Amino acid sequence: MKKYSLFLSILLAGISLKAQKLGVQYDPTIQSTKNLQYWRPKGNLFVGDCMPFYRNGVFSMYWLLDSAHHASLGGLGGHQWALSTTTDLKTWKQQPVVLGIDEPWEKSICTGSVVYYKNKYYAFYATRLINDGKVNEQLSYAISNDGIHFDKQKPNPFYTSAPGYSKRDFRDPKVFVDEKTGEFHLFVSSWKENPTLRHAGGALVHMVSTDLKNWTVLEPVLTGQGSVPECADYFLWNGWYYLVYGDNGDTYYVQSRHPYGPWQEPEYQALNESWTNVAKTAAFKNGRRIEGAWIPWRNQARDNEGERFGGNMIFRELTQGVDGTLSTRFPAEMIPETGAPLKLSIKTDVDSKLDAMKDLVVNTVSGVGSAHLENVPVNCRITLEIDPATSIAEYGLYLRADQDADRAYRLNFSPNDKTVWLGNTGIRAVDGLDKPVKVDIIMKDDLIDVSIGGKRCIVNRVPEQKGGYLWFYAKHGNVKFKSIKISPLKED
């Protein structure tokens, strides 16, 4: 009996060692359980595509574990699903890998989604693999009793590709269940093989099944895209259906009163922040909706270099207008903790003064007026209200600046163009910049994140400048900077 037990132990250890070698190692016990806004895992690891899910008071953030900016396993990703859960968005529990690479042919456990149906959790995902010497993406799924411990189902993969669509691009299944019919619906990212417009073959394939074995391919729910519409999200919220998808890294959505369209373009694309990738959402308590995404790495850690896959987790809270248009803001629970506001004196420079309320007024009609603060911490929260008193070309701040703002990150507001720029990234169709607007700025390590009027957000990864000056400026107009508060962030 002892010999058998010893043999079994050695066998299981060998199997475990084999599994460990297939996927990158991840230790949940050393990871933070505090606020996960701007978080990335310890151990030279990174956060990839996020897949939020909510049930019974628990917000579950499934996310792709990345170890080498998509370069693992021959550049095919080597990703696995990790999981972080919370009930209050403040404290978190870190789980072990929930969907790992278990077989040599599994080159990446790619993005997907989770649904709960008849006391089971179903995780649908794409598996990237090599088939006949070519890279293919095929569909797989796993089942769980608790949303943590999943069993992959066979055949695996269960579906290779839909007729008339690409085998290389067939990924990111978004799943939902029609409770009335028992049908599982999948929206799958792909490319039409022979589109009418050769440059616009991107589509979301629509597949349905009642037994998860036999699948019917319906008309695509979205067509005519210039790239594969990646990582789709789909939800019903207060009578509006939303279809969310990625286009070359940016996130867009369309909306409708009907389940599958016709779709209409919103007034503005609040989910489209160039440095917030793969924005997907889930419900939360009290009718709220929370977005989870990731902030890409900067190539060579330089301000003007491009994106690399994987980075830090980021969250937004969605709000909904009467016309269905979505807006975003910081989730209040996830704003980093700060110390007491600093007592700093504003130094007026050109065409600027302090009024009786100690608010800063910049009034210039012939050029640019400015003022500044010194000894501003690299990691801090800045809140203020900006009130344009006249028509104005632009106004804003220079963050992490040097003594003459030559090296800095410019936060620029242009009311006429309805644009906001943060360094070298911008957002468009920002209404209300010609009226008083509250601005909330978080500067943490190499990230700067901004909430504008509680309706639009913009973030950038900016690793180089660390100056301690904060400059205020206005061009061709009169602007008041009010209620300026600067508070250092507490250490994690």
Secondary structure as UniProt FT lines:
FT   HELIX           2..22
FT   HELIX           28..30
FT   TURN            37..38
FT   TURN            42..44
FT   STRAND          46..55
FT   TURN            56..57
FT   STRAND          58..66
FT   TURN            69..70
FT   HELIX           72..75
FT   STRAND          80..86
FT   STRAND          92..99
FT   TURN            104..105
FT   STRAND          108..117
FT   TURN            118..119
FT   STRAND          120..131
FT   TURN            132..133
FT   STRAND          134..144
FT   STRAND          150..152
FT   TURN            163..164
FT   STRAND          165..178
FT   TURN            179..182
FT   STRAND          183..192
FT   TURN            198..199
FT   STRAND          202..209
FT   STRAND          216..225
FT   STRAND          230..237
FT   TURN            238..239
FT   STRAND          240..247
FT   TURN            248..249
FT   STRAND          250..256
FT   TURN            259..260
FT   TURN            270..271
FT   TURN            274..275
FT   STRAND          277..283
FT   HELIX           285..287
FT   STRAND          289..298
FT   HELIX           299..301
FT   TURN            303..304
FT   STRAND          307..320
FT   TURN            322..323
FT   STRAND          326..329
FT   HELIX           332..334
FT   STRAND          347..350
FT   STRAND          352..354
FT   TURN            356..357
FT   STRAND          360..373
FT   STRAND          380..388
FT   STRAND          394..401
FT   TURN            403..404
FT   STRAND          409..414
FT   TURN            415..418
FT   STRAND          419..422
FT   TURN            423..424
FT   STRAND          425..427
FT   TURN            431..434
FT   STRAND          437..444
FT   TURN            445..446
FT   STRAND          447..452
FT   TURN            453..455
FT   STRAND          456..461
FT   STRAND          469..489
//
